[in-house]
Amino acid sequence: MDSTTDKVYNGFVFEATIIEWSFRSPSVTTVIEDENGDTERLTVYNWPLNGDPKAKFIDAMKAFRPGTMVSIINPYMRMANDGQSMIRVESPAYIRLDCQKLDWTEFNHKEICKHLKMYAKFM
């Protein structure tokens, strides 16, 4: 993907691993790394699809945490207002988060997976 131009990569699924803890601005923002070791900022808007976004902050931290694999459908590479490139996702319906082995040892897998399973419905 070319990080210097704004482009939607229709028909493409971009896969990467989250490497930084997420934070909320108007969106959920984190940093991802692909299989080649390239890193990019990822922003997911309209999180969650329903409910109060402020109340769902902890859910976002659980879902978008380091070590989680993400698959982004039709990724939108763009230049942000700060001049840095980013992958923008308009809706969680275009992203899938995969459970990892770390869930079993470091996190409460059942609680986390309950939230991740709703994304499988969109795939």
N, CA, C and O atoms as a GROMACS GRO file, in nm:
protein
  492
    1MET      N    1   0.085  -0.118   0.000
    1MET     CA    2   0.000   0.000   0.000
    1MET      C    3   0.089   0.124   0.000
    1MET      O    4   0.193   0.127   0.066
    2ASP      N    5   0.048   0.223  -0.074
    2ASP     CA    6   0.123   0.348  -0.085
    2ASP      C    7   0.075   0.446   0.021
    2ASP      O    8  -0.039   0.492   0.017
    3SER      N    9   0.161   0.477   0.117
    3SER     CA   10   0.122   0.564   0.228
    3SER      C   11   0.126   0.712   0.193
    3SER      O   12   0.094   0.796   0.278
    4THR      N   13   0.164   0.747   0.070
    4THR     CA   14   0.173   0.889   0.033
    4THR      C   15   0.049   0.941  -0.038
    4THR      O   16   0.038   1.061  -0.062
    5THR      N   17  -0.046   0.852  -0.071
    5THR     CA   18  -0.168   0.896  -0.139
    5THR      C   19  -0.290   0.840  -0.068
    5THR      O   20  -0.286   0.732  -0.009
    6ASP      N   21  -0.400   0.916  -0.075
    6ASP     CA   22  -0.527   0.869  -0.020
    6ASP      C   23  -0.588   0.770  -0.117
    6ASP      O   24  -0.613   0.802  -0.233
    7LYS      N   25  -0.613   0.647  -0.068
    7LYS     CA   26  -0.670   0.546  -0.156
    7LYS      C   27  -0.739   0.438  -0.074
    7LYS      O   28  -0.689   0.395   0.030
    8VAL      N   29  -0.857   0.395  -0.124
    8VAL     CA   30  -0.926   0.279  -0.068
    8VAL      C   31  -0.884   0.158  -0.151
    8VAL      O   32  -0.895   0.160  -0.273
    9TYR      N   33  -0.836   0.055  -0.085
    9TYR     CA   34  -0.793  -0.067  -0.152
    9TYR      C   35  -0.908  -0.166  -0.153
    9TYR      O   36  -0.912  -0.260  -0.073
   10ASN      N   37  -1.002  -0.143  -0.246
   10ASN     CA   38  -1.120  -0.229  -0.257
   10ASN      C   39  -1.080  -0.371  -0.295
   10ASN      O   40  -0.992  -0.392  -0.378
   11GLY      N   41  -1.147  -0.467  -0.231
   11GLY     CA   42  -1.122  -0.607  -0.260
   11GLY      C   43  -0.997  -0.662  -0.193
   11GLY      O   44  -0.958  -0.776  -0.220
   12PHE      N   45  -0.934  -0.584  -0.106
   12PHE     CA   46  -0.811  -0.624  -0.040
   12PHE      C   47  -0.837  -0.642   0.110
   12PHE      O   48  -0.914  -0.567   0.168
   13VAL      N   49  -0.773  -0.740   0.170
   13VAL     CA   50  -0.779  -0.759   0.316
   13VAL      C   51  -0.637  -0.742   0.368
   13VAL      O   52  -0.548  -0.819   0.332
   14PHE      N   53  -0.617  -0.641   0.450
   14PHE     CA   54  -0.486  -0.612   0.508
   14PHE      C   55  -0.478  -0.676   0.646
   14PHE      O   56  -0.566  -0.654   0.730
   15GLU      N   57  -0.374  -0.756   0.670
   15GLU     CA   58  -0.358  -0.824   0.797
   15GLU      C   59  -0.235  -0.772   0.869
   15GLU      O   60  -0.129  -0.753   0.808
   16ALA      N   61  -0.249  -0.750   1.000
   16ALA     CA   62  -0.140  -0.697   1.080
   16ALA      C   63  -0.162  -0.733   1.227
   16ALA      O   64  -0.264  -0.791   1.263
   17THR      N   65  -0.065  -0.697   1.309
   17THR     CA   66  -0.072  -0.721   1.453
   17THR      C   67  -0.066  -0.587   1.524
   17THR      O   68   0.015  -0.501   1.490
   18ILE      N   69  -0.152  -0.569   1.623
   18ILE     CA   70  -0.148  -0.447   1.704
   18ILE      C   71  -0.024  -0.452   1.792
   18ILE      O   72   0.001  -0.553   1.857
   19ILE      N   73   0.054  -0.343   1.794
   19ILE     CA   74   0.178  -0.341   1.872
   19ILE      C   75   0.179  -0.234   1.981
   19ILE      O   76   0.273  -0.228   2.060
   20GLU      N   77   0.078  -0.150   1.987
   20GLU     CA   78   0.068  -0.045   2.089
   20GLU      C   79  -0.069  -0.051   2.154
   20GLU      O   80  -0.166  -0.093   2.091
   21TRP      N   81  -0.077  -0.008   2.280
   21TRP     CA   82  -0.208   0.004   2.345
   21TRP      C   83  -0.288   0.112   2.276
   21TRP      O   84  -0.234   0.215   2.236
   22SER      N   85  -0.416   0.090   2.263
   22SER     CA   86  -0.503   0.186   2.195
   22SER      C   87  -0.540   0.300   2.288
   22SER      O   88  -0.528   0.290   2.411
   23PHE      N   89  -0.585   0.408   2.227
   23PHE     CA   90  -0.642   0.519   2.302
   23PHE      C   91  -0.758   0.575   2.223
   23PHE      O   92  -0.769   0.553   2.102
   24ARG      N   93  -0.845   0.646   2.292
   24ARG     CA   94  -0.962   0.705   2.227
   24ARG      C   95  -0.941   0.853   2.208
   24ARG      O   96  -0.902   0.924   2.301
   25SER      N   97  -0.969   0.898   2.090
   25SER     CA   98  -0.987   1.039   2.059
   25SER      C   99  -1.131   1.039   2.009
   25SER      O  100  -1.216   0.983   2.078
   26PRO      N  101  -1.163   1.097   1.897
   26PRO     CA  102  -1.297   1.067   1.844
   26PRO      C  103  -1.304   0.922   1.796
   26PRO      O  104  -1.412   0.867   1.779
   27SER      N  105  -1.189   0.861   1.774
   27SER     CA  106  -1.181   0.724   1.723
   27SER      C  107  -1.098   0.641   1.820
   27SER      O  108  -1.044   0.692   1.918
   28VAL      N  109  -1.090   0.510   1.790
   28VAL     CA  110  -0.994   0.424   1.859
   28VAL      C  111  -0.869   0.426   1.773
   28VAL      O  112  -0.875   0.397   1.654
   29THR      N  113  -0.755   0.459   1.833
   29THR     CA  114  -0.630   0.472   1.759
   29THR      C  115  -0.524   0.382   1.822
   29THR      O  116  -0.512   0.373   1.944
   30THR      N  117  -0.447   0.316   1.736
   30THR     CA  118  -0.339   0.230   1.780
   30THR      C  119  -0.233   0.223   1.670
   30THR      O  120  -0.243   0.293   1.570
   31VAL      N  121  -0.132   0.141   1.689
   31VAL     CA  122  -0.027   0.120   1.588
   31VAL      C  123  -0.024  -0.029   1.556
   31VAL      O  124  -0.030  -0.113   1.645
   32ILE      N  125  -0.014  -0.059   1.426
   32ILE     CA  126  -0.010  -0.198   1.380
   32ILE      C  127   0.119  -0.225   1.303
   32ILE      O  128   0.184  -0.133   1.254
   33GLU      N  129   0.154  -0.354   1.294
   33GLU     CA  130   0.272  -0.396   1.219
   33GLU      C  131   0.233  -0.511   1.128
   33GLU      O  132   0.170  -0.607   1.172
   34ASP      N  133   0.271  -0.502   0.999
   34ASP     CA  134   0.238  -0.610   0.906
   34ASP      C  135   0.348  -0.716   0.906
   34ASP      O  136   0.447  -0.705   0.979
   35GLU      N  137   0.330  -0.818   0.824
   35GLU     CA  138   0.424  -0.931   0.821
   35GLU      C  139   0.564  -0.892   0.774
   35GLU      O  140   0.660  -0.965   0.797
   36ASN      N  141   0.576  -0.776   0.707
   36ASN     CA  142   0.706  -0.728   0.659
   36ASN      C  143   0.777  -0.639   0.761
   36ASN      O  144   0.889  -0.593   0.738
   37GLY      N  145   0.711  -0.616   0.876
   37GLY     CA  146   0.770  -0.530   0.978
   37GLY      C  147   0.738  -0.383   0.959
   37GLY      O  148   0.788  -0.299   1.034
   38ASP      N  149   0.654  -0.350   0.861
   38ASP     CA  150   0.614  -0.211   0.840
   38ASP      C  151   0.508  -0.173   0.943
   38ASP      O  152   0.417  -0.252   0.970
   39THR      N  153   0.520  -0.054   0.998
   39THR     CA  154   0.423  -0.008   1.098
   39THR      C  155   0.338   0.104   1.042
   39THR      O  156   0.381   0.179   0.954
   40GLU      N  157   0.217   0.115   1.092
   40GLU     CA  158   0.123   0.217   1.048
   40GLU      C  159   0.026   0.248   1.161
   40GLU      O  160  -0.007   0.160   1.242
   41ARG      N  161  -0.019   0.370   1.166
   41ARG     CA  162  -0.122   0.408   1.261
   41ARG      C  163  -0.257   0.357   1.208
   41ARG      O  164  -0.285   0.367   1.089
   42LEU      N  165  -0.339   0.304   1.298
   42LEU     CA  166  -0.473   0.255   1.264
   42LEU      C  167  -0.575   0.333   1.345
   42LEU      O  168  -0.562   0.345   1.467
   43THR      N  169  -0.676   0.387   1.278
   43THR     CA  170  -0.785   0.454   1.346
   43THR      C  171  -0.916   0.388   1.306
   43THR      O  172  -0.941   0.365   1.188
   44VAL      N  173  -0.998   0.358   1.405
   44VAL     CA  174  -1.128   0.294   1.383
   44VAL      C  175  -1.234   0.390   1.435
   44VAL      O  176  -1.241   0.417   1.555
   45TYR      N  177  -1.316   0.441   1.344
   45TYR     CA  178  -1.421   0.534   1.381
   45TYR      C  179  -1.551   0.459   1.412
   45TYR      O  180  -1.566   0.342   1.377
   46ASN      N  181  -1.642   0.527   1.477
   46ASN     CA  182  -1.775   0.474   1.509
   46ASN      C  183  -1.769   0.350   1.597
   46ASN      O  184  -1.849   0.258   1.582
   47TRP      N  185  -1.672   0.348   1.689
   47TRP     CA  186  -1.662   0.240   1.787
   47TRP      C  187  -1.731   0.285   1.914
   47TRP      O  188  -1.700   0.394   1.962
   48PRO      N  189  -1.820   0.211   1.969
   48PRO     CA  190  -1.877   0.088   1.917
   48PRO      C  191  -1.990   0.118   1.820
   48PRO      O  192  -2.029   0.234   1.804
   49LEU      N  193  -2.041   0.015   1.754
   49LEU     CA  194  -2.151   0.035   1.660
   49LEU      C  195  -2.278   0.081   1.731
   49LEU      O  196  -2.361   0.149   1.671
   50ASN      N  197  -2.293   0.044   1.858
   50ASN     CA  198  -2.409   0.088   1.934
   50ASN      C  199  -2.366   0.115   2.078
   50ASN      O  200  -2.261   0.067   2.122
   51GLY      N  201  -2.445   0.189   2.150
   51GLY     CA  202  -2.411   0.220   2.289
   51GLY      C  203  -2.331   0.349   2.300
   51GLY      O  204  -2.303   0.416   2.200
   52ASP      N  205  -2.296   0.382   2.421
   52ASP     CA  206  -2.224   0.505   2.452
   52ASP      C  207  -2.073   0.483   2.433
   52ASP      O  208  -2.015   0.401   2.504
   53PRO      N  209  -2.009   0.555   2.339
   53PRO     CA  210  -1.866   0.535   2.316
   53PRO      C  211  -1.780   0.557   2.440
   53PRO      O  212  -1.682   0.486   2.460
   54LYS      N  213  -1.815   0.653   2.523
   54LYS     CA  214  -1.735   0.679   2.644
   54LYS      C  215  -1.744   0.561   2.739
   54LYS      O  216  -1.644   0.526   2.803
   55ALA      N  217  -1.860   0.501   2.750
   55ALA     CA  218  -1.878   0.388   2.839
   55ALA      C  219  -1.808   0.263   2.785
   55ALA      O  220  -1.781   0.170   2.862
   56LYS      N  221  -1.779   0.259   2.657
   56LYS     CA  222  -1.718   0.142   2.594
   56LYS      C  223  -1.565   0.153   2.585
   56LYS      O  224  -1.502   0.075   2.514
   57PHE      N  225  -1.506   0.248   2.656
   57PHE     CA  226  -1.361   0.268   2.652
   57PHE      C  227  -1.286   0.142   2.694
   57PHE      O  228  -1.189   0.103   2.628
   58ILE      N  229  -1.329   0.078   2.802
   58ILE     CA  230  -1.262  -0.043   2.850
   58ILE      C  231  -1.273  -0.155   2.746
   58ILE      O  232  -1.178  -0.230   2.725
   59ASP      N  233  -1.388  -0.166   2.682
   59ASP     CA  234  -1.404  -0.267   2.577
   59ASP      C  235  -1.307  -0.243   2.463
   59ASP      O  236  -1.250  -0.337   2.408
   60ALA      N  237  -1.286  -0.117   2.427
   60ALA     CA  238  -1.191  -0.084   2.320
   60ALA      C  239  -1.050  -0.122   2.362
   60ALA      O  240  -0.973  -0.173   2.280
   61MET      N  241  -1.014  -0.096   2.487
   61MET     CA  242  -0.881  -0.132   2.536
   61MET      C  243  -0.860  -0.283   2.532
   61MET      O  244  -0.751  -0.330   2.501
   62LYS      N  245  -0.964  -0.359   2.564
   62LYS     CA  246  -0.954  -0.505   2.560
   62LYS      C  247  -0.943  -0.556   2.416
   62LYS      O  248  -0.865  -0.646   2.387
   63ALA      N  249  -1.021  -0.499   2.328
   63ALA     CA  250  -1.026  -0.546   2.190
   63ALA      C  251  -0.903  -0.505   2.110
   63ALA      O  252  -0.846  -0.586   2.037
   64PHE      N  253  -0.861  -0.381   2.124
   64PHE     CA  254  -0.749  -0.326   2.046
   64PHE      C  255  -0.625  -0.320   2.136
   64PHE      O  256  -0.584  -0.212   2.177
   65ARG      N  257  -0.567  -0.436   2.166
   65ARG     CA  258  -0.453  -0.443   2.256
   65ARG      C  259  -0.335  -0.507   2.186
   65ARG      O  260  -0.354  -0.578   2.087
   66PRO      N  261  -0.213  -0.484   2.234
   66PRO     CA  262  -0.096  -0.545   2.171
   66PRO      C  263  -0.107  -0.697   2.161
   66PRO      O  264  -0.154  -0.764   2.254
   67GLY      N  265  -0.062  -0.749   2.047
   67GLY     CA  266  -0.065  -0.892   2.023
   67GLY      C  267  -0.187  -0.941   1.949
   67GLY      O  268  -0.192  -1.056   1.906
   68THR      N  269  -0.287  -0.855   1.935
   68THR     CA  270  -0.410  -0.895   1.865
   68THR      C  271  -0.391  -0.881   1.715
   68THR      O  272  -0.343  -0.778   1.667
   69MET      N  273  -0.429  -0.985   1.642
   69MET     CA  274  -0.424  -0.982   1.496
   69MET      C  275  -0.548  -0.911   1.445
   69MET      O  276  -0.659  -0.932   1.495
   70VAL      N  277  -0.530  -0.825   1.344
   70VAL     CA  278  -0.643  -0.756   1.282
   70VAL      C  279  -0.644  -0.785   1.133
   70VAL      O  280  -0.539  -0.794   1.069
   71SER      N  281  -0.765  -0.799   1.079
   71SER     CA  282  -0.786  -0.810   0.935
   71SER      C  283  -0.876  -0.694   0.897
   71SER      O  284  -0.987  -0.681   0.949
   72ILE      N  285  -0.828  -0.611   0.806
   72ILE     CA  286  -0.902  -0.491   0.767
   72ILE      C  287  -0.950  -0.509   0.623
   72ILE      O  288  -0.870  -0.526   0.531
   73ILE      N  289  -1.081  -0.504   0.605
   73ILE     CA  290  -1.142  -0.520   0.474
   73ILE      C  291  -1.147  -0.384   0.405
   73ILE      O  292  -1.189  -0.286   0.464
   74ASN      N  293  -1.104  -0.379   0.280
   74ASN     CA  294  -1.102  -0.256   0.202
   74ASN      C  295  -1.034  -0.142   0.278
   74ASN      O  296  -1.097  -0.039   0.303
   75PRO      N  297  -0.907  -0.159   0.316
   75PRO     CA  298  -0.840  -0.056   0.397
   75PRO      C  299  -0.830   0.078   0.322
   75PRO      O  300  -0.811   0.081   0.200
   76TYR      N  301  -0.844   0.184   0.396
   76TYR     CA  302  -0.836   0.320   0.341
   76TYR      C  303  -0.708   0.383   0.393
   76TYR      O  304  -0.701   0.424   0.509
   77MET      N  305  -0.606   0.391   0.309
   77MET     CA  306  -0.480   0.455   0.343
   77MET      C  307  -0.494   0.603   0.312
   77MET      O  308  -0.535   0.642   0.203
   78ARG      N  309  -0.460   0.686   0.410
   78ARG     CA  310  -0.473   0.830   0.387
   78ARG      C  311  -0.372   0.907   0.467
   78ARG      O  312  -0.311   0.855   0.561
   79MET      N  313  -0.355   1.032   0.430
   79MET     CA  314  -0.271   1.124   0.504
   79MET      C  315  -0.361   1.198   0.603
   79MET      O  316  -0.460   1.259   0.563
   80ALA      N  317  -0.327   1.192   0.730
   80ALA     CA  318  -0.405   1.260   0.833
   80ALA      C  319  -0.373   1.409   0.834
   80ALA      O  320  -0.280   1.454   0.767
   81ASN      N  321  -0.451   1.485   0.909
   81ASN     CA  322  -0.430   1.629   0.918
   81ASN      C  323  -0.292   1.665   0.973
   81ASN      O  324  -0.240   1.773   0.944
   82ASP      N  325  -0.232   1.575   1.052
   82ASP     CA  326  -0.099   1.603   1.108
   82ASP      C  327   0.014   1.568   1.010
   82ASP      O  328   0.131   1.579   1.045
   83GLY      N  329  -0.022   1.526   0.887
   83GLY     CA  330   0.078   1.495   0.785
   83GLY      C  331   0.132   1.354   0.791
   83GLY      O  332   0.215   1.316   0.708
   84GLN      N  333   0.086   1.275   0.887
   84GLN     CA  334   0.129   1.136   0.901
   84GLN      C  335   0.030   1.044   0.830
   84GLN      O  336  -0.090   1.071   0.826
   85SER      N  337   0.081   0.936   0.774
   85SER     CA  338  -0.008   0.840   0.709
   85SER      C  339  -0.080   0.756   0.814
   85SER      O  340  -0.034   0.741   0.927
   86MET      N  341  -0.193   0.702   0.774
   86MET     CA  342  -0.273   0.619   0.864
   86MET      C  343  -0.365   0.531   0.782
   86MET      O  344  -0.392   0.558   0.665
   87ILE      N  345  -0.413   0.424   0.844
   87ILE     CA  346  -0.519   0.343   0.785
   87ILE      C  347  -0.645   0.379   0.862
   87ILE      O  348  -0.651   0.364   0.984
   88ARG      N  349  -0.744   0.426   0.790
   88ARG     CA  350  -0.870   0.469   0.851
   88ARG      C  351  -0.977   0.365   0.823
   88ARG      O  352  -0.995   0.320   0.710
   89VAL      N  353  -1.048   0.326   0.929
   89VAL     CA  354  -1.160   0.233   0.918
   89VAL      C  355  -1.283   0.307   0.966
   89VAL      O  356  -1.288   0.352   1.081
   90GLU      N  357  -1.384   0.321   0.880
   90GLU     CA  358  -1.503   0.397   0.914
   90GLU      C  359  -1.595   0.327   1.012
   90GLU      O  360  -1.667   0.392   1.087
   91SER      N  361  -1.592   0.195   1.011
   91SER     CA  362  -1.684   0.119   1.094
   91SER      C  363  -1.619  -0.011   1.140
   91SER      O  364  -1.544  -0.072   1.063
   92PRO      N  365  -1.646  -0.053   1.263
   92PRO     CA  366  -1.594  -0.183   1.308
   92PRO      C  367  -1.640  -0.299   1.221
   92PRO      O  368  -1.584  -0.408   1.228
   93ALA      N  369  -1.742  -0.278   1.139
   93ALA     CA  370  -1.789  -0.384   1.050
   93ALA      C  371  -1.682  -0.422   0.947
   93ALA      O  372  -1.690  -0.530   0.888
   94TYR      N  373  -1.582  -0.335   0.925
   94TYR     CA  374  -1.477  -0.360   0.827
   94TYR      C  375  -1.348  -0.413   0.888
   94TYR      O  376  -1.245  -0.418   0.822
   95ILE      N  377  -1.354  -0.453   1.015
   95ILE     CA  378  -1.235  -0.502   1.082
   95ILE      C  379  -1.268  -0.628   1.160
   95ILE      O  380  -1.377  -0.640   1.216
   96ARG      N  381  -1.173  -0.721   1.163
   96ARG     CA  382  -1.191  -0.842   1.241
   96ARG      C  383  -1.072  -0.857   1.334
   96ARG      O  384  -0.957  -0.842   1.293
   97LEU      N  385  -1.100  -0.886   1.460
   97LEU     CA  386  -0.997  -0.906   1.560
   97LEU      C  387  -0.993  -1.052   1.596
   97LEU      O  388  -1.097  -1.113   1.621
   98ASP      N  389  -0.875  -1.111   1.599
   98ASP     CA  390  -0.860  -1.254   1.630
   98ASP      C  391  -0.806  -1.274   1.770
   98ASP      O  392  -0.715  -1.203   1.814
   99CYS      N  393  -0.864  -1.370   1.841
   99CYS     CA  394  -0.816  -1.407   1.974
   99CYS      C  395  -0.676  -1.466   1.963
   99CYS      O  396  -0.643  -1.532   1.864
  100GLN      N  397  -0.594  -1.442   2.062
  100GLN     CA  398  -0.457  -1.493   2.066
  100GLN      C  399  -0.436  -1.579   2.189
  100GLN      O  400  -0.516  -1.575   2.282
  101LYS      N  401  -0.327  -1.657   2.190
  101LYS     CA  402  -0.294  -1.740   2.306
  101LYS      C  403  -0.276  -1.656   2.431
  101LYS      O  404  -0.304  -1.703   2.542
  102LEU      N  405  -0.230  -1.532   2.416
  102LEU     CA  406  -0.210  -1.443   2.530
  102LEU      C  407  -0.340  -1.424   2.608
  102LEU      O  408  -0.337  -1.402   2.729
  103ASP      N  409  -0.453  -1.434   2.538
  103ASP     CA  410  -0.582  -1.418   2.605
  103ASP      C  411  -0.598  -1.517   2.721
  103ASP      O  412  -0.652  -1.482   2.826
  104TRP      N  413  -0.550  -1.638   2.700
  104TRP     CA  414  -0.570  -1.743   2.801
  104TRP      C  415  -0.482  -1.721   2.924
  104TRP      O  416  -0.522  -1.755   3.035
  105THR      N  417  -0.363  -1.664   2.904
  105THR     CA  418  -0.268  -1.652   3.014
  105THR      C  419  -0.270  -1.516   3.082
  105THR      O  420  -0.254  -1.507   3.204
  106GLU      N  421  -0.290  -1.410   3.007
  106GLU     CA  422  -0.279  -1.275   3.062
  106GLU      C  423  -0.413  -1.204   3.080
  106GLU      O  424  -0.425  -1.112   3.162
  107PHE      N  425  -0.513  -1.246   3.005
  107PHE     CA  426  -0.643  -1.179   3.008
  107PHE      C  427  -0.753  -1.282   3.034
  107PHE      O  428  -0.730  -1.402   3.022
  108ASN      N  429  -0.866  -1.237   3.068
  108ASN     CA  430  -0.983  -1.323   3.087
  108ASN      C  431  -1.041  -1.354   2.949
  108ASN      O  432  -1.120  -1.276   2.896
  109HIS      N  433  -1.001  -1.467   2.890
  109HIS     CA  434  -1.037  -1.499   2.752
  109HIS      C  435  -1.188  -1.496   2.727
  109HIS      O  436  -1.233  -1.439   2.628
  110LYS      N  437  -1.264  -1.558   2.815
  110LYS     CA  438  -1.409  -1.565   2.792
  110LYS      C  439  -1.471  -1.427   2.784
  110LYS      O  440  -1.557  -1.402   2.700
  111GLU      N  441  -1.429  -1.337   2.870
  111GLU     CA  442  -1.485  -1.201   2.871
  111GLU      C  443  -1.445  -1.126   2.743
  111GLU      O  444  -1.528  -1.059   2.682
  112ILE      N  445  -1.319  -1.138   2.704
  112ILE     CA  446  -1.271  -1.070   2.584
  112ILE      C  447  -1.336  -1.128   2.459
  112ILE      O  448  -1.383  -1.055   2.373
  113CYS      N  449  -1.337  -1.260   2.450
  113CYS     CA  450  -1.388  -1.326   2.330
  113CYS      C  451  -1.536  -1.297   2.309
  113CYS      O  452  -1.584  -1.292   2.195
  114LYS      N  453  -1.609  -1.277   2.418
  114LYS     CA  454  -1.751  -1.243   2.406
  114LYS      C  455  -1.768  -1.118   2.320
  114LYS      O  456  -1.860  -1.109   2.239
  115HIS      N  457  -1.678  -1.022   2.338
  115HIS     CA  458  -1.685  -0.898   2.261
  115HIS      C  459  -1.635  -0.917   2.118
  115HIS      O  460  -1.686  -0.855   2.024
  116LEU      N  461  -1.536  -1.002   2.102
  116LEU     CA  462  -1.479  -1.022   1.968
  116LEU      C  463  -1.572  -1.103   1.878
  116LEU      O  464  -1.570  -1.085   1.756
  117LYS      N  465  -1.652  -1.190   1.935
  117LYS     CA  466  -1.740  -1.275   1.854
  117LYS      C  467  -1.839  -1.195   1.773
  117LYS      O  468  -1.882  -1.240   1.666
  118MET      N  469  -1.877  -1.077   1.820
  118MET     CA  470  -1.974  -0.997   1.744
  118MET      C  471  -1.914  -0.955   1.610
  118MET      O  472  -1.989  -0.930   1.515
  119TYR      N  473  -1.781  -0.945   1.599
  119TYR     CA  474  -1.718  -0.907   1.474
  119TYR      C  475  -1.724  -1.020   1.372
  119TYR      O  476  -1.728  -0.996   1.251
  120ALA      N  477  -1.724  -1.142   1.421
  120ALA     CA  478  -1.728  -1.257   1.330
  120ALA      C  479  -1.857  -1.256   1.247
  120ALA      O  480  -1.859  -1.308   1.135
  121LYS      N  481  -1.962  -1.198   1.300
  121LYS     CA  482  -2.089  -1.191   1.228
  121LYS      C  483  -2.078  -1.107   1.102
  121LYS      O  484  -2.155  -1.126   1.007
  122PHE      N  485  -1.982  -1.014   1.100
  122PHE     CA  486  -1.967  -0.923   0.986
  122PHE      C  487  -1.878  -0.980   0.877
  122PHE      O  488  -1.867  -0.921   0.769
  123MET      N  489  -1.814  -1.092   0.904
  123MET     CA  490  -1.720  -1.150   0.809
  123MET      C  491  -1.789  -1.247   0.717
  123MET      O  492  -1.724  -1.306   0.630
   0.00000   0.00000   0.00000
